[in-house]
Amino acid sequence: MRQMDGYRWHTVYYQFPFTLGTIAFFSDRDALLTFARSRHHRDLMCWVTDHGTKNATGGYIRLYNAEPEGYSNGIWRAEADVMAHIPTFTPLSRETSGPPVHRA
């Protein structure tokens, strides 16, 4: 992650017994989403979500936006109680739609 363009900082947190996560800062949304498309992130998310809830019970990226009118945590969605992969990546600012997610 540190080698990615736009990377600024990250930390890993753990809360006993089952909570593990990463908080990361990037220069902009496109830099974060480019990291999310990387092989390393894809491999991690496949490990998290494959095999039901054997390895984890959830995985997500939460985006916080600093808007002139105040705080916003964007659009939230949840489909059923099922671990599943999304079919396409979130589009970058220069795209109208994201490319398909390629499974490992």
Secondary structure, DSSP 4 states (H G I P E B T S, - for coil): -TTSTTEEEEEEEEETTTEEEEEEEESSHHHHHHHHTSHHHHHHHHHHHSTTTTS-S-------EEETTEEE-------TT-----SBPPPPTT-SSPPBPPP-
